[in-house]
Amino acid sequence: MNSALRDKIPSVEQCYTLLKRYHVPDHIIQHSEMVCKVAVFLAEKLNSHGEHLIIPEIEAAALLHDITKMEGITTRQDHAETGKELLHKHGFKRIGEIVAEHIKLQEGRNSLPISEEEIINYSDKRVMHTRVVTLPERFADLQKRYRFKGSDKNTIKRIIALESKTYELENKIFSKLDFIPEDLSSLIVPKNRSTDC
């Protein structure tokens, strides 16, 4: 694909059109909107501390990160991968690449600078349904849900390993910020942000 196609970013309006076209339920859209608020907030704060994150990419990837989630529940496919494929099909290659890593980051993402992939991945981990929560709350909920579903021990081990990696990512992000992770919910929820998310 040429660079013009690779760098194409859907507008917020186009994101909502895609969500509607693929029949994404309201509760997933509401979750995605909150992930978007968190991600844009963090990206703007990081940019003010010297990072160079691309806000329109973050907005679009946050809104679209779960576009194939319902289908994945039925087919048991990885919705990060099917989301990437769907977005590539629509010509949104870069957004697809970010969406592909919203569950699990590629190995070697520890180096600076902070990437859009890391912001979406972390923001998704901080939003349970439509509420900003701490990582302990989020991962306790994940383990409880997967144990309830009767998942095998390997799945639970993967969740525990993912939790450890997410704490490393949290440390990387917040080492550049002047507030702590526990402050995030009070900084996001009460404010009526100007973003379109």
N, C-alpha and C positions, 0 to 999 in steps of 0.2 A: 504494500500500500504506500502511496506517496505521503509526504509529510503533511500536506494540507488535510488529507483525510484522517491521518493518524492523530492530529492535534485538534480535530473538531470536537467542540464541547457543546452539549445540549444546553439550551437555556432552561431556566426553572420551569417555564411554561411547557417546553418540550418534554421535560422530565415527567410532569403531571400527565401529559398526553400519553406517554409511554406506559405509565402506571395504570391509567384507565384502559388503554388498549389491551394490556395483558391481564386485566381483571384482578389487580392486586387489591386485597381487602383493606378496608379502612383502618383496621388496627395495625396492619403492617405499614401503611402510609404514615400513620401517626407516630409510630416508632421511628420511621425513617426521618420524619421531620425533626424529631427531638435529637436524633443522631446528627442531623445537619446543623442544628443550633449549637450543639457541643463542639462539633468539628470546626465550624466557622469561627466560633469564639476562640478556641485554642489556636487556630491558624493565625487569626488576626493578632493575638497576643504574642505568639512566637515571632511573627513578622516584625512586630514592633521591637523585638529583642534580637533582630539581625537575621532571622531565617527568611527564606524566599519561597514560601509556599504559594501555590496558585489557587486562589480562593474559588474561582468558577469551577475548577476541576473538583475541588473538595465538595462544593455544594452539590454538583451533579452526581458525583459518586455516592455521597451520603443519601441523597434522595432515591437513588436507583440500586443501592447495594443489595436489597432483598427482593428485587423484581421477579425472580424465579423461585422464591422461597416456597410458596404454596405448591408449586409443581414438584419441587424437590421432596416435599413431605410425602407426596403420592408416589413418585418414582424412585425415591431413596437416592437420587443423584445429588452430588455436591452442588448446592445452589450458588456458591461462589464461582464455580467453573461454568455452570450453565448461564449464569448472569453475564459473565465475561463473553461467552460465545454469542449471546443475544445482542449485547451492545456492540460487539465487533460487526455483527450482521447489519446493524443500523449505521455503521460508519463511525462509531464512537470508540475507537481503539484504545486511546489512553484511559478513558473512563472505565472501559472493560478491564484493563490491566489493574487499576486500583481496586475495583470490585472483586477481582480474583483473589485478592489478599485480605479481604475484610474478616475472614475467619482465622486464617493462619498466615503469618507473614513468611515470605521466602527466607531461607537461611541467608545469613550475611547482611541482614538489614540493621545491624548494630552500629554501623559507622554513621558519622555525620555527613551531610546535613540531614535533618529530619525530613522524611518523605511524606507525600500526600497519602501513600498507602498506610503508613504508620498512624497518621492522624485519624483516618477512617477506621482502621482496625481498633485503635484504642477507644475512640468515641463510641463505637458499637458496643464495646465491652462495658462502658460506663452507663449505658441506657438499658434498663430492664423494662420492657414494654414501652411506656412513655415517661418513665421516671428516671432521673439521674441518681445513680446509686454508687456506692463504693465498690471496689473490686472484690472485697470479701463477700459482700451481699450478692453480687452478680454471680460469682463462682459457686457460692453455696446453693443458690437457686439452680444453676446448671446441674450440679451434682445431684441435687434432690430430684430434679425432673428426669434425668437419665437413669437414676436408680429406680424411680417409679416405673419407668418404661421397661425395666428389666434388662438394661444394657449390660454387656459383659464387662469384666474387670479391665480389659484393655481400653475400652471407651472411657472409663473413669480415670485410668492412668493418663490417657491423652488429655483429658480435661485438667488434671493436676499439673501436667507438664505445660499446658497452654497458660494456666494461671501463673506459673513461675515466669514464663517468657513475658507475660503481660505486665508483671511487676517491674521487670527490667525495662520494658518500654516506658512505663509510667515514670520511672526514675530518669530516663533519658529526656523525656519531654519536660518534666517539671524542674530539671536542673537548669533550664533556661528561663524559667518563669519566676515571678515574685509572689506567688501564692502556692498553697499546698493542694494536693489532690482532694482532700476533704472539703476544701472551700468551693469546689466546682459547682455543686448543686445550688448553693446559695447565690453564686454569681450568675448562673444561667436562668433559673426558674423565675425569680421575681421580675426580671427586666423584660420589658417589651422591646425586643430587638428590632432593628430596622431591616434585618436580612429577610429575604423572601421565603426562607425555610419555614 
